Amino acid sequence: MQESVTLVIIIAYVIVATWLSLYGFNAIALSMLYLRHRKDKVVLEPLTEAPNVTVQLPVYNERYVVERVIDAVAAFDWPRDKLHVQVLDDSTDETTGLARARAEFHRARRVDITVLHRTDRTGYKAGALQAGLACSNSPFVAVFDADFIPSPDFLRRMIPGFIGRPDVGWVQARWTHLNENYSALTQALALLTNSHFMIEQLARNRAGLPIIFNGSAGIWRRECIETSGGWQHDTLTEDADLSYRAQIAGWKGLVLTDVTVPAELPVQIAALKQQYFRWAKGGTQTLRKLFLPLMRSRLTFWQKLSGLFFLGAYLGHPLMILFLVTWLPIILHPDWLSGFPMAVLGIASLGLPLEFTLAQTAIHGRDVRRLIYFPLLSIIGSGMALNSTRAVIEALSGRPSEFMRTPKFRIEGTSETWRRSAYVMPADPTAFGEVLIVGYAAFMIVTAWRVGNYNAIPLLLLYATGFTYVAIGSAMRARPGGRRSTVRLKADA
């Protein structure tokens, strides 16, 4: 009986460790693809005639930023008779009044802008986008979340991506950051976003592998949306869902990394956890929904494999929890793994450092000082495992949940604060579970020290530090006082 239990533990540990290592090897593969394709040029045909473009701005309770994004798109360098702006407003606070006043201001200056206010949130963001599409006949539709600030030449630089490419269904710009230097947290998150766009998106796109529309700062061909089934709200990641349905139907996406649009990075841990929860649950829902259609599609084997890796990325978080649970007996009996080439899996740990280094080099040249925040990003990533595990379990079990948007505070400089904002999120109850994991990891660290298994201690410290950081951050609400000024409602009229 004891031998059977031991065998089950060993097999489970080896399977989980091997599966987790695949994500690291995937990062190495994407880095290699980036190095191979980084000099590939996207030749854009000159824009000879401006088509009609509808710009959709889905907003929900965005009092701090709604005026700013309206001003940005109203300033587009595009023929006035070809530019149509829709503010898709599901708000329940003063955002609606601010949006209507700002729209009226720009209509007086010959901008075709409409505020479409819904009294319910049926379908959430996807429902708003689909409702707006029904009120437009433009062949191209641009989408921006409320915290983005596109430059006036955005359309002139992006629309040529469709010219001469009838199979391109959407064109995606690269996100940059309004508040990268605000805190250590935003510096770390900037590394993650930069790596996604500069390495992962670019490498996949240039190598002919599936990519996603990132939900904002992109333009869709209306025909692609309609022939792919439209915006659907049975997942929390309507952007990934439509992107993959489009590619299964034969459409392609195009990433233009030299076109950048700045946006706001999360500044509160509780808000970041909510964003991760939505991404983890929505991504897993999309995997569950499209697994069979993807496997049955005409995409190549490598395209299907790449798609599965992307949609299943958050499955790694439950595996991290399972890895921690099964590790204790292995720490006590390291001889159980004799004969297993586990050291080879350590090569996978080089994947993310390589990918992030390449991303920083691509953006900042030899200035790689920002990589000092990579350890913090690793801490955050490990600490989010319980939060994402809950999301994955809910997705696999088919449990529905509300679309929770990430609150925006209009943080643009280091002199501002979010702590007394109306959108500050309350303490996150999952912090209790994270504290329990900290205690378990601490127990394992002591155990590893006592038995002399010192090699296990660094990774255990990463777990303990990560869950401690996230638990403390998610349990904190607004703190009174502080030397920074409170974010104020800004009027531009």
N, C-alpha and C positions, 0 to 999 in steps of 0.2 A: 504493500500500500504506500509506504513512504517513498519507495523508488518511483512509483507511478506519479505521485505528487511532484517529486523532484523533476521528473522528465517533463511534466506539463509546464512547470515554472520555467525550465530552461527553454523549451520550445517557444513559449509565449514571449519570453524576454528577447530571444534571437529574432523572432518575427517582427516584433515591435521595433527593435533597434535597427533592423535592416530596412524596414519600411520608412522609418524616420530619416535614415541616411539617404534614401532616394531623393528627398527634397534637396539635400545638399548637392548630390550629383546632378540634379536638374539645374541648380544654379550654376554649376560648373559648365554644363552643356550650353546654357543660354549665354554665358560669358564667352565661350568659344565661338558661338554663332555671331555674337556681337563683334568680336575681333575679326571675324571673316567678312562681315557685311558692313562694318562701320563706315567704310568709304564709298558704299553704294550711293549713287546720287538719284534723287527723285526729280526727273525733268518735268517741269510744269509748263503746259502750253500757256501762251499769253491770253489774258482775258480780253476778248473782243466785244462781248456784249454782256451786260449785267442781267442775270435772270431775277425773277421774283424770289425773295427770300423772306420767310417768316421766322422771326426770332422769338422763341418761347422762354419765358422766365417763370418756372414753377416756384412759388413761394408759399411758405406756411409760417406765420408768426416770425417775421424777419424785420422787425421795426428798426434795427440798427443799420441794416445794409440795403434795404429795398430801394431807397432813393438813389443810392450810389450806382447800383447795377442798371437801373433804368437810365440814368444819365449816361452811363458808358455806352449802352447799345444805341441810344438816341444820337450819339455822336459818331456813329459809323459813317465812314466815307463811302456812301452807296447812294445811288439815285433815290430820291425821296419817293418816287412813284413805284419803286421796286422793293422798298423796305417796309415790312409789316411787323409790328412788335405786339406780342401778346403777353400780358402779365397774368399768369394762371394762378390766381390767388385763392387759397383755401383757408386763409387766416381767420382767427377768432379774436384778434386784438386790434390795436390801432394801426397795424400794418396796412390794412385795407384802405383806411383814410389817407395815409401817407402815399400809397401807390396811386390812388385816384387823383390826388392833388398834383403829384408829379407828372402823371400822364396828361392831365389837362394843361400843365405848363408846356409840355413838349408838343401837344397837339396845336397849341397856339403858334408854334414855330414850324408847322407843316410836317410833323412827324406822325405817321399813321400808327397810333398806339392805342390799344384797347386793354382794359382791365376786365378779365372774366372771373368773377367771384362766384365760387360754389358754396352753398350753404351746408354741404356735407363733404366728406373726404372719400367718397366711394372710389376705390382703386388707388387712393393716395397719389403719389407722384405720377405713376403710370396712368391712372385715371384722368388726372389733370392734363397730361400731355395728349392723351387720346381725345379728350373733349376739345382741346384747342385745335387739334388737327382737323376735326370735323368742321371747324369754323374758318378754315383756310384752304386755299387751292394752290398755294405756292409749290413749285417743284422741289424746293430745298427748304429744310427746316433746321435752324441752329438752336441749340439748347444751352442755357447757362443757369447754374445754381446761383442763389442770391448773393453769395460772397465773392463771386468772380468779377474781375474788372478787365474785360477785353479791350484791346487798343483799337483806335478808329479804323486801322487798315485790316482788321481781322478778316472780314469777308473777302476783301481783295486778295488776300494771301491764301485763303483756304479754298474758295470756290474753284480755282484752277486745278485743284486736285481731282476734280470730277471730269475735267475736259479731256476727251480722248480716252477715257476709262469708263466705258459703259457698265462694267461689272463692279465698280466701286460703289458700295452702298452708303458708306459714311467716311468722313475724314475727321481725324482726332488731332487736336493740338496738345502740346505738353503743358502740364500744370507747373507753375512756379509759386512762390510763397510771399505773401504780404508781410508775414510776421515771423519769418524764419529765426531772426535774432532775438525774439522776445524772451525765450527761456531755454533751459537745457532740453526740456521736453520737445519744444518746437524744432530745435536744432536736430534732435534725433529723428523726429518724424519727417523732416525735410530729407534726410538721407534715404529713408524708405521710399518716399515719393519719387525722388530723383532716380533711384535705382529701377523702380518700376517702369518709368517712362523711357529713360535713356538706354537701359540694357534690355529689360524684358520685352517691353512693347516693340522697341525698334528691332531687336533680334528676331522675335517671332514674325513680325511683319515682313521684314526683308527676306527671311528664309521661307516665306510662304506658309507659315503656321498660323493657326487661329489667334485672333486678338479680340479685345473687347472695346466697345465704346465705354468710356469712363464715367458716363452720366452727366458730363458737363464739358463745355469748351470744345464742342464738336458740331459738325453739320451732317444731317442725314439727307439722303435722296428720298423724297416722299415715296416714290415707287418701291423702293427697298422696304420701307416700313410696312406698306400695305400688302405687298406680295409675301412678306414674311410673317403675316398674322397680326400686325399692329402691336401697340403697347399693351402688354398683359400684366395683370397684377396678382397672379398666383404665386409670385415669389417676391422677396424683399429687395432683389437686385434686378429690377426691370431692364437695366442697361445691359448686363451680362446675358440675360435671357434673350432679349431681342438680337443682340450681337451674334449669339451662337445659332439662333434660329435662322438668321439671315445667311450665315456662312454654310449651314446645312443646306439651305435652298440654293446655294451657288454664288452668293454675293461675297464681296471682299471689303475689308476695311483698309484704310491708308493712314499711317501715322506720320505727321509732319512735326518733327521734334524741334525744328528751328522756329516754329510759330508757338509763342509762349503766352499763357494767360495766368496772371497771379491770382491766388485765392488765399483764404484764411485757414491755417492749420489749427486743429483743436488745442485749446490751452488748459482744459480741465480733464483730469483723468476719468471722471465719471462720464463726461461727454465722449471721450475716446473709447471707453468701454462700450458705450451705446453704439458708436460707429462700427466697432469691431463685431459686436453682436449682430448688427444688421448685415454686414458683409459676410460673416461666417454662416449665418442662417440662410441668407439669400443665395449665397454661392452653393451651399449644400442642397437647397431646394431646387436650384437650377440643374445641378448634377443629377438629382433624382428625377427631375422632369425630362431632361434631354439625354439621359444616358443611352437609352435604346435608339432614339432618333439619330444620335451622333454615331453610334456603332453601325447603324444601317445606312448611313449616308455614303455618298460617293467620295468623301474625303479620303486621303491616303492614310495608311497605317500610322505614319509619324504625326500627321495632323490630328488624328483621333487621340493618339497617346498624349500629345501636347495639350489638347483640350481637356482631357481627363485630369492631367496634372494641375492645370489651372483651376478648374472647377472643384477639384478635390483638395485644394491647398489647405483648407481649414480642418480637414480630417486629421492633420498632424497634431492638432491641439489635444483631442482626446487620447491620441497615442502618447503624447507627452505625459499625461496624467497616468496612463496605464504603465508607461515605462518607469515612472517613479514608484508606483506600487509594487511592481515585480522586481525592482532593483534590490530591495532589502535582502532577500535570501542570497542573491548573487554576491552582494558585498560580504556577507558572512561566509560564503563558500565560493571564492573566486575560482577554485579548481574545477568547478562544474563546467566552466567554459573551455577547459583545455581541449584542444582539437578543433575549436571553432576559430576561423580566421577573423576575429572581431576587430583586430587592429586595422585591417583593410578599410573598415567602415569609417575610421577616423579621417580618411582622406576627404570624406564628405564635408567635414567641418571647415574645409578651406573654401567651400562654395560661396557662402555669403560674403566673407571678407573680400574675396576676389571680385565679386559682382559690385559691391559697394565702392571698392577702390576704383574700378573701371568707370563707374558712373561719375564719381567726383572728378576724375581725371578728364573725362569727356566734357564736363561742364566748366570746371575751374582750372584746367591745365595742371600745372605742377603744384598748385596750392591745394594740398590735401589735409589742411589743418582740421577741417570739419569732421574728419574720420575719428577724432578723439571722442565723438559722441556715439560711436558704434557700440561700445560696451553698454551704454545706457539703453540703446535700442534693443540690444540682446536681453537686457534685464526686463524691459517692458514687454517684449515678445513672449518671454517665458512666463511672466506674471499674468498675461492675458489668457493663459491656457484654460483655466476653469471657466471663465466668462464665455469663451468661444466653444468650449465643450458643451455647455448648456445649450448654446445656439444650435450646434450640430445635432444634438439629441432631439431637440424640438423639431428641427427640419426633417430628420429621418423618420420621426414618428408622425409627421403630418400635422403637427400642432400649429394653428394659425396665430399670428400676432400682429399688432399694429405697426405700421411704418413710423418709426421714430426718427425724426430728422436730427442731425447734429447741430446744436445751437451755435449761432454766430454772434460775436460780441463787437465786431468792428475793431479788432485789435490790429493796429497798423504799426505802432511804435512801442518801444520799451517803457514809455512813460505812462501807459494806460493799464487799466486793470479790468477784470471781468467779475470780481468777487461780489459786487453789489448789483450786478445786472439782473434784470427781470427773468432772464433765461438760465440762470445758474441752476444746475441740476442738483437734486437732493442726494444725500448719502446713498450709496449702492449697497443693498443688503447682502450681495454675494461676497462682500468683504469678510464676512464671518467665515465662510468656507475657505477663503484664501488664507485666513489666519490659521485655520486648522492645518492646511497644507504646509505652512511655514513651520508649525510645530513638528509635523512629521518629518520634514526635510532636516530640521535641526537635530531630531533624534537620530536620523540616518548619518548625519555628519559625525556626531559623537560616537556612534557605533563603528563607522569606518575608521575613525581615529584609534579607537580601542583595539580593533582587530588588525591594525596596521595596513589597511587598504587605502593608502593615501591618494592613489590615483583617482578615486571616486570623489574626493572632497571638492575640487574646483567646480565640477558641474553641479554638485549638490548646493554649493554656495550660490551658484547662479540661480537655481530654483528658489532657494530661500530668500535671496535678495529681491528677485523679481516679484514674488508674491507679496513680500513685505512692502515694496514700493507701491504696487498697485492697490493693495488693501488699504494702506494709509491714505493714498491719494483719492481712492473712491469713497472713503469714509468721511472725507473732508467736504464741508459745504463752504459757504462764504465766511470769511473771517473778517471781523470788524477792523476798521482803521487801516493803517498802511500808508506808506509815503507816496504811493501812486494815486493819481486822480481817477475818479470813477468815469466809466464810459458814459457819455452823454448822447442823447438823441440828437443827430445832426441834420439840420435842414439846409438845403442848398438853393432853395428858390429865393 
